Amino acid sequence: MTTRPSVSDETQAAMDRFFGVKEPPAVAVSTGQDDVARDRAAARLTDRAQRGRNGKWKSVFTQALIEAQTLFPDDGVARHRYAERDADRVMRVSASKAASRKILVDQAFLDVFGADDSAGLGPFLEIEIFPDHVVARGADGKIHRINYSLSKTGGVTFGQPQEIEQTADGTPR
């Protein structure tokens, strides 16, 4: 059984197109299906639409969808939008935490290794920051690995630079 969208739904669709919002197509559900079946159908559409997203997003989305069932018992679209927005918010917060960590390590690295050091290796140029170490090039042109740790108060402690080998194409190993 297919129903014609209401004027409100058509208006919402026009606004979504205008602002570039891309949502999965609406699911036509007969009146005989229960909430669980509707939510499963919406989840299948969301899964298809969000294949590029990672497992954490999907996990948060699923939990938010369960929560949304109590908040919006008669509105599958509202449940879907609530869950999607909640998952997107969690991912933005996670990304900002990772970015904050990288900025903190980057600034501390410049403070500690940005000038000539006592070992005579000269200032280091950061190449890449990893969760537990920094890969950097010394003034001598050699690649070094510098381990670090973060304290709960936001301090960064660096280990001693250790020279690492480079492959023929210049990548460290």
N, C-alpha and C positions, 0 to 999 in steps of 0.2 A: 504494500500500500504506500503510495507516494503522495505526500501532501505539498501544497503550494506554500512557499515561504510567506510569512506575514510581511506587512509593510515595514515593520520594525526590523525584521531580519534582512530585508532587501536594503534598507537604509544602512544598517550596520555593515553589510557586505560592500556597499558603495564606499563607505568611509574607510574600510579596511583596504580596498583597492587604491583609494586616493593616497593613503599614508603608507602604502607598500607593505601592509601586514599580510604575512602568508600563514594561513592556518590550514590544517587538513580539511578536506571537504566534510560537510555535515553528514551524519549517518542517519538514514531514514529508518526509524525503529517502529515496528508495529506495536499497538497497545498491549499485546500479549507478553512482551518481553519485560523482565524485571530489571531493577537497577543494576544488578551484577552483570547481566548480559550487555546492557548499554555501556557500562564502564569498560567491559572487556573489548567491545567494539571500538570505543574511543581510544583505549590503550593500544590496540592493534594499529589504528590510524596514526597515532602519535609515534609508535615505534617505527613505522615506515617513514614518517616525516622526519624523524630525528635520528636516523641511522648513523649520521656523522658524529653525534654527541657521544661522550664517553660513558662508561658504566656508572660513575658516581652520579652524573646527571640523571640517568634513568632510575637509579636507586632512590634519589631524593624525590623525583617525580612520582614514583610509585607510592612512597609514603605520604606525600602531599595529596595524592588522589584519594587515598584511603581516608585521610582527614577531611577532605572536601566532601565526602559522601554525607557526613553529618552536618556540614555547614550548608550544603546546597542539595537537599535530598531529591528535589524534583527538577533539577536543571543540570543536565549533562554537560552543556557547553560551559556553564559557570564552573563546574568541577574541573573540567579540562583546563580552562584558563587559569584558575587558581593554582593548580598543580604545576603548570608550565611556568608561571611567573615565580612561584616559590623556588623551583629548581634553578631557574635562571639567576635569581637573587643569591642563592647559595654558591653557585659557580662564580659569580662576580666577587663575592667576599673571599672565596678561596684564592682566586687569581690575585686579588689585591694583597693578600697576606704573602703570597709568593713574591710579588713585586716589591713589597716592603722589605722582605728579607734580602733580596738581591740589592736593593738600594743601600741598605745598611752595610752589607758586606763590601760593596763597591766603595763606599765612602771610607770605611775603615782601611781597606786595602790601599787606597790613595794616601791616607794619613801615614800608614806604616811603611809602605814600599814605594811611594811615589818619588822619593828623593834618594840620593846616594846613600847606600847602607854601609855599615862598618865592614862587611865581608868583602867589599870591593866589587860586588856584582852590579853595582849601579842601580838606577831606578828601574823598576819593573813595569812593563806594559801589560795590563790585564788582557787576556785573550778570551777567556770564558769562565763563568762562575758555575760551579756544580753544587749540589746540596752539601757536600762535605769538603770540597777543595776548590782552589782556583788554579787555572792553568795560565801561566804568564811567561812573557819573554823578557829575559834580562838584557842589560845594556850590551852584554857580550854576544847577543844573538841566540843564545841557547834557551831552550824551553824548560820551564820549571813547573813542578807541582808544589803547591803550598796548601797544606791541610789547614782547616780552621774549624772552630766550634763556636756556637752561639750560647751565651748565658741566658738565663731566664730574665735578667734585667736589661737585655739588649746589647751587652758587650760582645765583642768579637775577639777571639784569641787565635792568633796564627802560629803555625808550626814553622820549622826551618824550611827554606826553599830546597827542593830536591830536584836535581837535573833528571829529565826524562828523555828517552830516545825519540827520534823522529823517523817516520817511514820515508821512503824515497819521494813521496809526493808532498812531504812537509807536515803531515799530520802527526801529532804526538801519539805514542803508544805506551 
